[in-house]
């Protein structure tokens, strides 16, 4: 446990601190960059991109060994993965544009073919007599164990550059995600903005390969924005909240994995992000499960209160037990079923409201307003005081006639 | 060889017209949606594009804006290439084209209209926000500035789109069915704003589906069904004959007579 705390506070040595910093920055870049993908409704493309990195890793290793190296250079492996991920992305785009395949089918096809090829290449590499194959499988699930100082620096610098690119492109990317037709009419090159968006995703995937692994990097791109959406109704805040969630997940995940090196890093980072998602799903004030249940309860109470008071006003018997319970709890009804003074006042108020509504719906010509009658909304919420006075004068004259 | 007559270079499209096209053909696959269309809208007027479903009305706007490629023809906006006039054209797309659960407020949407001025780098200042709020006020929506757009009614959403176009301070407004599926109050509010734009000397071109209000709202009309059927002032162009030609059997003779009488 103390090992975990040390790592969390960047006290577990220079290397571990660099790794934690890199994971934080990468997580931030993934959350913020993934937001635009999520808003553009293309989140799954990132899965194809991630799986398409694997053959590139294998080919880069083989090439480096063939030229006499040991095949361990992270930059070399990442460059290879970037090339094959780019090819995978182009393949998806090409299939969607040139054939009748829908995007999800194209993604599935590219993802499985590239991943299959990658696994075959890794198997071939295991049988090679030269090069140092150990550690290549870390690209699947991510690992901090044995990470070199320059690897951690590469991840940190990459994260900063990606966040900078996102900041620069935030306006056109938001515009294109929300309303591509309007963006195009304003002279924004939608195709290029989409490509830039994919470029950001590809960069996150490639930089994150060693740390998070290709199987789970998609989760780090998708979970933070989905979580952030629970907390904000504005795109710009969603992007930065998602960045923060991704950053914290990367930081905690890297620290945890540093204190227990046998654990793969990617799954831990993703589990931390998932924890934030679960909490948001339950507790978000506007969109959470708890808030929805409470809003439903409050609505049900309003319906029963109104129905009960209307029945009282008409001296009809009330049979519904929930209605009786609500009226009693709120002091409108005595235990023996007779209305209290407060109950009588409430009845009178509601009866008058109903009468005003019925007159308004008959005489007022704006159906936009009278259409808001739903049995629950008080008429004073819809009409202005002078209009209510006009309605009341109509009631009075009808009563006189 | 002497009896070959030289085909003269055609006159350039009228540079005074906010939007003029000649020989415009647009095709989805190998089925043209518009064929060799000519049109020339007058400046400082309200013009309607009218025709049956699938006649190419929305396609016309999109092609004029360069959103979809044209097979042939030329488009001129105030005598110049539309690509170079983007800041002077405000486009209000059909309401249905947007995800209403998108995390954005009414004010944010209107601020998008300032994209041309704010660009990639500049900060959004209080002045920009004040301008956006003034545009919201012009469509009667200032009290809804901070609402997420999905919480607005269809008519209110359409007003927000119009406010976004207003924020752009353009000279030509292109609207795609601005009155589709909106309530009567919104229709009145939108037409009020469009008339005030016209009073300021700006030009409005709207795809319009409600034949009964063409004569009341618009000065100029383009009747289209794949080709141009007729174009000109509503009073002389929007007649029983042209309507019958544009709509074919889709409108009954009685209906056409009633509409043309209103117009005449």
Contacts between the chains, C-beta under 8 A, distances in Angstrom:
chain1	res1	chain2	res2	distance
A	39	B	102	6.7
A	39	B	103	7.5
A	41	B	99	7.3
A	168	B	120	6.6
A	168	B	121	7.9
A	169	B	120	7.8
A	171	B	115	6.8
A	171	B	118	7.3
A	171	B	119	7.9
A	171	B	120	6.0
A	172	B	120	6.9
A	174	B	104	8.0
A	175	B	112	5.9
A	175	B	115	6.3
A	177	B	102	7.5
A	178	B	98	6.8
A	178	B	99	7.4
A	178	B	102	5.2
A	178	B	104	6.1
A	178	B	109	7.8
A	178	B	112	7.3
A	179	B	93	7.0
A	179	B	97	7.0
A	179	B	98	5.5
A	179	B	112	7.5
A	181	B	62	7.7
A	181	B	67	6.3
A	181	B	91	7.6
A	181	B	93	4.5
A	181	B	97	5.7
A	182	B	91	6.4
A	182	B	93	5.8
A	182	B	112	7.2
A	182	B	164	7.7
A	184	B	65	7.5
A	184	B	66	7.9
A	184	B	67	5.0
A	185	B	65	4.9
A	185	B	67	6.3
A	185	B	86	7.3
A	185	B	89	7.0
A	185	B	91	3.9
A	185	B	93	7.6
A	186	B	86	6.1
A	186	B	91	7.9
A	186	B	115	5.5
A	186	B	116	6.5
A	187	B	83	7.3
A	187	B	86	4.0
A	187	B	116	7.9
A	188	B	115	7.7
A	229	B	103	6.3
A	232	B	103	6.1
A	233	B	103	5.1
A	233	B	104	7.5
A	233	B	105	6.4
A	233	B	148	4.1
A	234	B	103	5.6
A	234	B	104	6.3
A	234	B	105	6.1
A	234	B	108	6.2
A	235	B	102	7.1
A	235	B	103	5.0
A	235	B	104	5.5
A	235	B	108	7.2
A	237	B	103	7.7
A	238	B	103	5.1
A	366	B	185	7.0
A	367	B	183	8.0
A	367	B	184	7.6
A	368	B	183	5.0
A	368	B	184	7.0
A	368	B	185	5.2
